[in-house]
Amino acid sequence: MEINVRSASVADAPRLREIYSYYVEKTAITYEYDVPSKAEFAQRIARTLEQYPYVCAECGGTVVGYAYASAFHPRAAYQWSAEVSIYVDSSFKSRGVGRALYDALELELKKLGFKNLYACIAVPSGRDDEYLTHASEKFHEHMGYTTVGRFSNCAKKFGRWYSMIWMEKIIGAHE
């Protein structure tokens, strides 16, 4: 399967929102309860593109996933750190789309001088369930991220308590 990664644009908003809606409605991967409106989703993309890379992956001309960076923290001293997020069409998981997206995103972030990447990942508070597994955590470990923090039972979705972990990857020298 050939995967083409390119910069995303506001014109991609309908398809990216479609991918994201699955995660909002059927999983605890995101703690949003409601799918953002089309206008709000387009605004999110536009705001991100003002300062950070936003990429999407295509297979056979169809967008099958996206990843983007955002501010890790708004204060100036954190300007070399970014938070990363990724969403892959549920029917395209485990096909290399995630790796292709993160490889492209990390390359862009390195060019921009970023040193540290952080991923805030939802994890089950106990065992895996039908809404959330440890798959994202395992994916990030596979991509070179390490767990640096945990927030226990900090979010409630689908009537269940879930936790968050922060994972970190160093992509540049701290000179």
QUIVENHU-V727775 format. One record per pair of residues at least 4 apart in sequence whose ideal C-beta (glycine too) atoms are under 8 Angstrom apart, sorted by sequence separation. I is the first residue (numbers start at 0). J is the second residue. If there is no record, write none. Layout:
I	J
I	J
This chain:
7	11
11	15
12	16
13	17
14	18
15	19
16	20
17	21
18	22
19	23
20	24
21	25
22	26
31	35
35	39
36	40
37	41
38	42
39	43
40	44
41	45
42	46
43	47
44	48
45	49
47	51
57	61
73	77
87	91
88	92
92	96
95	99
96	100
97	101
98	102
99	103
100	104
101	105
102	106
103	107
104	108
105	109
106	110
107	111
109	113
123	127
127	131
128	132
133	137
134	138
135	139
136	140
137	141
138	142
140	144
155	159
169	173
21	26
35	40
48	53
57	62
58	63
72	77
87	92
91	96
92	97
108	113
123	128
127	132
139	144
140	145
155	160
156	161
22	28
23	29
47	53
56	62
57	63
71	77
127	133
154	160
155	161
22	29
55	62
56	63
70	77
154	161
7	15
23	31
35	43
56	64
72	80
88	96
108	116
123	131
152	160
153	161
154	162
23	32
44	53
55	64
56	65
71	80
87	96
122	131
123	132
152	161
153	162
154	163
19	29
23	33
24	34
55	65
71	81
87	97
121	131
123	133
136	146
152	162
153	163
23	34
54	65
55	66
70	81
71	82
105	116
122	133
151	162
53	65
54	66
69	81
70	82
85	97
150	162
53	66
54	67
68	81
69	82
87	100
122	135
149	162
150	163
20	34
53	67
68	82
69	83
121	135
122	136
149	163
150	164
19	34
52	67
53	68
68	83
69	84
85	100
120	135
149	164
19	35
51	67
52	68
67	83
68	84
85	101
120	136
148	164
149	165
51	68
66	83
67	84
148	165
16	34
51	69
66	84
83	101
146	164
147	165
16	35
51	70
66	85
85	104
120	139
146	165
147	166
47	67
50	70
65	85
66	86
146	166
147	167
16	37
19	40
47	68
64	85
65	86
83	104
118	139
145	166
47	69
64	86
144	166
145	167
44	67
64	87
144	167
145	168
13	37
16	40
63	87
64	88
144	168
12	37
15	40
63	88
83	108
143	168
118	144
130	156
140	166
142	168
64	91
81	108
124	151
130	157
139	166
12	40
63	91
116	144
124	152
136	164
12	41
15	44
130	159
139	168
51	81
131	161
136	166
56	87
66	97
128	159
9	41
12	44
64	96
81	113
11	44
58	91
63	96
64	97
79	112
80	113
83	116
121	154
66	100
79	113
80	114
81	115
82	116
83	117
84	118
9	44
65	100
66	101
79	114
80	115
81	116
82	117
83	118
124	159
8	44
9	45
64	100
68	104
79	115
80	116
81	117
82	118
124	160
7	44
66	103
67	104
80	117
82	119
124	161
58	96
66	104
123	161
124	162
9	48
68	107
122	161
123	162
8	48
15	55
56	96
68	108
121	161
122	162
7	48
14	55
97	138
101	142
121	162
122	163
92	134
121	163
122	164
56	99
120	163
11	55
18	62
56	100
71	115
98	142
119	163
120	164
18	63
55	100
68	113
97	142
119	164
120	165
6	52
7	53
18	64
54	100
71	117
119	165
120	166
6	53
7	54
14	61
15	62
18	65
118	165
6	54
7	55
14	62
68	116
117	165
118	166
5	54
6	55
54	103
117	166
118	167
4	54
5	55
15	65
54	104
117	167
118	168
4	55
11	62
116	167
4	56
5	57
52	104
115	167
116	168
3	56
4	57
54	107
115	168
116	169
2	56
3	57
11	65
115	169
116	170
2	57
3	58
52	107
114	169
115	170
2	58
52	108
114	170
115	171
1	58
113	170
114	171
0	58
1	59
7	65
113	171
114	172
52	111
112	171
114	173
7	67
2	63
109	170
108	170
109	171
105	168
22	86
105	170
19	86
21	88
18	86
21	89
18	87
18	88
15	86
30	121
2	94
29	121
79	171
2	95
28	121
0	94
2	96
27	121
0	95
4	99
4	100
2	99
4	102
4	103
27	130
28	131
26	130
27	131
25	130
26	131
28	135
30	154
32	156
30	156
27	154
27	156
27	157
30	161
27	159
27	161
